[in-house]
Amino acid sequence: MDLSSVFSLDNKVALITGASKGIGFGIAEVFAAAGAKVVISSRKQETLDEMASQLKAKGYEATGIACNVSHMEELPGLVEKTIEKYGAIDILVNNAAANPVFGPVHETSLEAFDKIMNVNVKAPFELCRLCYPHLRKSAAASVINISSIGGISPEHGLGIYSVSKSALISLTKVYAKEWGDSKIRVNAICPGLIQTKFSEAIWTNEKLMNMVLNQLSIKRAGTSHEIGLMALFLASAASSYTTGAVLTADGGFTI
Protein backbone atom coordinates (compact mmCIF):
# COMPACT_ATOMS: atom_id res chain seq x y z
CA MET A 1 0.00 0.00 0.00
CA ASP A 2 1.36 3.40 -1.02
CA LEU A 3 0.73 5.90 1.78
CA SER A 4 2.84 8.73 0.36
CA SER A 5 -0.16 10.81 -0.68
CA VAL A 6 -2.60 10.00 2.14
CA PHE A 7 -1.78 13.15 4.12
CA SER A 8 -1.08 15.34 1.11
CA LEU A 9 -3.05 18.55 0.62
CA ASP A 10 -1.47 19.35 -2.74
CA ASN A 11 -3.56 21.86 -4.75
CA LYS A 12 -6.11 22.19 -1.93
CA VAL A 13 -7.22 25.65 -0.78
CA ALA A 14 -7.71 26.07 2.96
CA LEU A 15 -9.42 29.03 4.61
CA ILE A 16 -8.59 29.35 8.32
CA THR A 17 -10.03 31.94 10.71
CA GLY A 18 -8.27 33.20 13.81
CA ALA A 19 -5.05 32.23 12.08
CA SER A 20 -2.58 35.03 12.82
CA LYS A 21 -1.34 33.22 15.95
CA GLY A 22 -1.86 30.25 18.23
CA ILE A 23 -3.81 27.21 17.10
CA GLY A 24 -4.97 28.85 13.88
CA PHE A 25 -1.45 29.65 12.72
CA GLY A 26 -0.25 26.22 13.81
CA ILE A 27 -2.90 24.63 11.59
CA ALA A 28 -2.02 26.96 8.71
CA GLU A 29 1.66 26.04 8.90
CA VAL A 30 0.96 22.29 8.95
CA PHE A 31 -1.50 22.59 6.05
CA ALA A 32 0.95 24.66 4.01
CA ALA A 33 3.72 22.12 4.67
CA ALA A 34 1.34 19.44 3.37
CA GLY A 35 0.97 21.36 0.10
CA ALA A 36 -2.15 23.46 0.65
CA LYS A 37 -2.64 27.04 -0.43
CA VAL A 38 -3.64 28.66 2.83
CA VAL A 39 -5.66 31.78 3.48
CA ILE A 40 -5.09 33.00 7.01
CA SER A 41 -7.63 35.41 8.43
CA SER A 42 -7.98 37.54 11.55
CA ARG A 43 -8.76 41.17 12.27
CA LYS A 44 -5.51 43.00 11.43
CA GLN A 45 -4.14 42.95 7.88
CA GLU A 46 -0.69 44.13 8.97
CA THR A 47 -0.28 41.15 11.30
CA LEU A 48 -1.60 38.76 8.66
CA ASP A 49 0.87 40.07 6.08
CA GLU A 50 3.71 39.48 8.52
CA MET A 51 2.60 35.91 9.30
CA ALA A 52 1.96 35.11 5.64
CA SER A 53 5.50 36.32 4.89
CA GLN A 54 6.85 33.86 7.46
CA LEU A 55 5.08 31.02 5.64
CA LYS A 56 6.23 32.21 2.22
CA ALA A 57 9.82 32.36 3.48
CA LYS A 58 9.57 28.59 3.99
CA GLY A 59 8.43 28.10 0.42
CA TYR A 60 4.72 27.81 1.22
CA GLU A 61 1.76 29.41 -0.55
CA ALA A 62 -0.08 31.74 1.84
CA THR A 63 -2.26 34.85 1.77
CA GLY A 64 -3.65 36.97 4.58
CA ILE A 65 -7.17 38.38 4.32
CA ALA A 66 -8.42 40.55 7.18
CA CYS A 67 -11.91 39.89 8.54
CA ASN A 68 -13.57 40.48 11.89
CA VAL A 69 -15.79 37.39 12.14
CA SER A 70 -17.98 39.07 14.77
CA HIS A 71 -19.17 41.39 11.98
CA MET A 72 -21.36 39.17 9.82
CA GLU A 73 -21.32 41.70 6.98
CA GLU A 74 -17.55 41.09 6.53
CA LEU A 75 -17.83 37.32 6.01
CA PRO A 76 -19.03 37.36 2.37
CA GLY A 77 -16.00 39.47 1.48
CA LEU A 78 -13.64 36.95 3.09
CA VAL A 79 -15.10 34.14 0.98
CA GLU A 80 -15.18 36.24 -2.20
CA LYS A 81 -11.55 37.36 -1.82
CA THR A 82 -10.46 33.76 -1.22
CA ILE A 83 -12.19 32.68 -4.43
CA GLU A 84 -10.70 35.63 -6.31
CA LYS A 85 -7.21 34.65 -5.14
CA TYR A 86 -7.29 30.87 -5.52
CA GLY A 87 -10.52 29.98 -7.33
CA ALA A 88 -11.72 27.40 -4.82
CA ILE A 89 -12.26 26.49 -1.18
CA ASP A 90 -11.61 22.84 -0.30
CA ILE A 91 -11.05 23.16 3.44
CA LEU A 92 -12.64 25.51 5.97
CA VAL A 93 -11.31 25.75 9.51
CA ASN A 94 -13.46 27.74 11.94
CA ASN A 95 -10.94 28.53 14.64
CA ALA A 96 -11.62 32.16 15.65
CA ALA A 97 -12.99 32.35 19.18
CA ALA A 98 -13.84 34.91 21.85
CA ASN A 99 -14.10 34.78 25.60
CA PRO A 100 -14.25 38.28 27.13
CA VAL A 101 -15.36 37.17 30.60
CA PHE A 102 -14.29 34.86 33.41
CA GLY A 103 -16.64 34.14 36.29
CA PRO A 104 -20.10 32.82 37.19
CA VAL A 105 -22.72 32.60 34.45
CA HIS A 106 -25.15 34.79 36.40
CA GLU A 107 -22.59 37.60 36.29
CA THR A 108 -22.22 37.41 32.51
CA SER A 109 -23.83 40.35 30.73
CA LEU A 110 -26.03 40.04 27.67
CA GLU A 111 -23.42 42.02 25.76
CA ALA A 112 -20.72 39.47 26.61
CA PHE A 113 -23.11 36.59 25.87
CA ASP A 114 -23.83 38.01 22.41
CA LYS A 115 -20.14 38.57 21.64
CA ILE A 116 -19.23 35.00 22.59
CA MET A 117 -22.09 33.48 20.63
CA ASN A 118 -21.50 35.70 17.57
CA VAL A 119 -17.85 34.73 17.24
CA ASN A 120 -17.97 31.12 18.45
CA VAL A 121 -21.24 29.91 16.92
CA LYS A 122 -22.88 32.38 14.55
CA ALA A 123 -19.72 33.08 12.52
CA PRO A 124 -18.95 29.37 11.91
CA PHE A 125 -22.60 28.82 10.95
CA GLU A 126 -22.51 31.68 8.47
CA LEU A 127 -19.09 30.88 7.04
CA CYS A 128 -20.14 27.28 6.46
CA ARG A 129 -23.26 28.51 4.71
CA LEU A 130 -21.30 30.96 2.54
CA CYS A 131 -18.62 28.40 1.67
CA TYR A 132 -21.09 25.62 0.84
CA PRO A 133 -21.41 26.42 -2.91
CA HIS A 134 -17.62 26.21 -3.20
CA LEU A 135 -17.09 23.22 -0.89
CA ARG A 136 -19.58 21.12 -2.84
CA LYS A 137 -17.46 21.61 -5.98
CA SER A 138 -14.46 20.06 -4.27
CA ALA A 139 -13.63 16.39 -4.77
CA ALA A 140 -12.83 16.03 -1.06
CA ALA A 141 -14.16 18.94 0.98
CA SER A 142 -13.55 19.15 4.71
CA VAL A 143 -14.82 21.53 7.40
CA ILE A 144 -13.05 21.51 10.76
CA ASN A 145 -14.56 23.37 13.70
CA ILE A 146 -12.26 24.09 16.63
CA SER A 147 -14.37 23.56 19.72
CA SER A 148 -13.01 22.92 23.24
CA ILE A 149 -13.11 20.37 26.01
CA GLY A 150 -15.39 22.95 27.62
CA GLY A 151 -17.92 21.99 24.97
CA ILE A 152 -17.93 18.46 26.39
CA SER A 153 -17.81 19.33 30.08
CA PRO A 154 -18.27 22.95 31.28
CA GLU A 155 -15.10 24.61 32.50
CA HIS A 156 -15.07 26.55 35.77
CA GLY A 157 -15.43 30.28 35.18
CA LEU A 158 -16.00 29.76 31.46
CA GLY A 159 -19.71 29.01 31.49
CA ILE A 160 -21.00 30.78 28.39
CA TYR A 161 -17.79 30.01 26.50
CA SER A 162 -18.45 26.34 27.29
CA VAL A 163 -22.07 26.70 26.15
CA SER A 164 -20.89 28.21 22.85
CA LYS A 165 -18.41 25.40 22.26
CA SER A 166 -21.07 22.82 23.01
CA ALA A 167 -23.31 24.52 20.45
CA LEU A 168 -20.45 24.40 17.95
CA ILE A 169 -20.18 20.63 18.46
CA SER A 170 -23.90 20.29 17.78
CA LEU A 171 -23.61 22.53 14.70
CA THR A 172 -20.77 20.30 13.47
CA LYS A 173 -22.96 17.20 13.71
CA VAL A 174 -25.90 18.90 12.00
CA TYR A 175 -23.79 20.01 9.05
CA ALA A 176 -22.14 16.58 8.86
CA LYS A 177 -25.52 14.89 8.66
CA GLU A 178 -26.96 17.29 6.10
CA TRP A 179 -23.90 17.62 3.86
CA GLY A 180 -22.92 13.97 3.50
CA ASP A 181 -24.71 13.72 0.16
CA SER A 182 -22.63 16.64 -1.08
CA LYS A 183 -19.43 14.78 -0.12
CA ILE A 184 -18.52 17.42 2.46
CA ARG A 185 -17.15 16.08 5.71
CA VAL A 186 -17.55 18.15 8.90
CA ASN A 187 -15.69 17.36 12.13
CA ALA A 188 -14.70 19.04 15.37
CA ILE A 189 -11.52 19.16 17.44
CA CYS A 190 -11.75 19.83 21.18
CA PRO A 191 -8.37 21.06 22.45
CA GLY A 192 -7.51 21.07 26.11
CA LEU A 193 -4.71 23.23 27.50
CA ILE A 194 -2.66 24.41 24.51
CA GLN A 195 0.24 26.78 25.10
CA THR A 196 -1.03 29.86 23.26
CA LYS A 197 -1.67 33.50 24.12
CA PHE A 198 -5.36 32.59 24.56
CA SER A 199 -4.45 30.37 27.55
CA GLU A 200 -1.50 32.44 28.78
CA ALA A 201 -3.20 33.22 32.10
CA ILE A 202 -3.02 29.51 32.96
CA TRP A 203 0.42 28.36 31.81
CA THR A 204 2.21 31.47 33.13
CA ASN A 205 0.72 30.97 36.61
CA GLU A 206 2.82 28.28 38.33
CA LYS A 207 0.24 27.44 41.00
CA LEU A 208 -2.64 27.26 38.53
CA MET A 209 -0.53 25.32 36.02
CA ASN A 210 0.40 22.71 38.63
CA MET A 211 -3.29 22.23 39.45
CA VAL A 212 -4.06 21.63 35.77
CA LEU A 213 -1.09 19.29 35.28
CA ASN A 214 -2.36 17.11 38.12
CA GLN A 215 -5.44 16.40 35.98
CA LEU A 216 -3.49 15.51 32.84
CA SER A 217 -2.26 12.03 31.95
CA ILE A 218 0.36 13.67 29.72
CA LYS A 219 1.98 16.08 32.15
CA ARG A 220 2.36 19.09 29.90
CA ALA A 221 0.45 21.60 27.84
CA GLY A 222 -0.13 20.81 24.18
CA THR A 223 1.22 22.76 21.23
CA SER A 224 -0.46 24.46 18.29
CA HIS A 225 1.35 22.15 15.88
CA GLU A 226 -0.11 19.11 17.63
CA ILE A 227 -3.58 20.49 16.95
CA GLY A 228 -2.41 21.23 13.41
CA LEU A 229 -1.47 17.59 12.89
CA MET A 230 -4.88 16.42 14.10
CA ALA A 231 -6.49 18.93 11.75
CA LEU A 232 -4.33 17.56 8.93
CA PHE A 233 -5.79 14.11 9.57
CA LEU A 234 -9.31 15.53 9.30
CA ALA A 235 -8.50 17.57 6.20
CA SER A 236 -6.77 14.77 4.32
CA ALA A 237 -7.71 11.47 2.68
CA ALA A 238 -6.60 9.72 5.88
CA SER A 239 -10.04 10.53 7.36
CA SER A 240 -12.12 10.02 4.22
CA TYR A 241 -14.76 7.99 6.12
CA THR A 242 -14.86 10.31 9.13
CA THR A 243 -17.61 12.90 9.53
CA GLY A 244 -19.49 14.23 12.53
CA ALA A 245 -16.60 13.20 14.77
CA VAL A 246 -15.64 15.08 17.91
CA LEU A 247 -11.94 14.47 18.66
CA THR A 248 -10.26 15.54 21.88
CA ALA A 249 -6.65 16.66 22.10
CA ASP A 250 -6.34 17.35 25.81
CA GLY A 251 -3.50 15.29 27.27
CA GLY A 252 -6.02 13.00 28.94
CA PHE A 253 -7.94 15.71 30.81
CA THR A 254 -11.37 14.31 29.93
CA ILE A 255 -10.57 10.71 30.82
Secondary structure as UniProt FT lines:
FT   TURN            4..7
FT   TURN            10..11
FT   STRAND          13..17
FT   HELIX           22..33
FT   TURN            34..35
FT   STRAND          37..41
FT   HELIX           45..57
FT   TURN            58..59
FT   STRAND          61..64
FT   TURN            69..70
FT   HELIX           72..74
FT   HELIX           75..86
FT   STRAND          91..94
FT   HELIX           105..107
FT   HELIX           110..117
FT   HELIX           118..122
FT   HELIX           123..135
FT   TURN            136..137
FT   STRAND          141..146
FT   HELIX           149..151
FT   TURN            156..157
FT   HELIX           159..179
FT   HELIX           180..182
FT   STRAND          184..191
FT   HELIX           197..199
FT   HELIX           200..203
FT   HELIX           206..213
FT   TURN            214..215
FT   HELIX           224..235
FT   HELIX           237..239
FT   TURN            240..241
FT   STRAND          246..249
FT   TURN            251..254
//
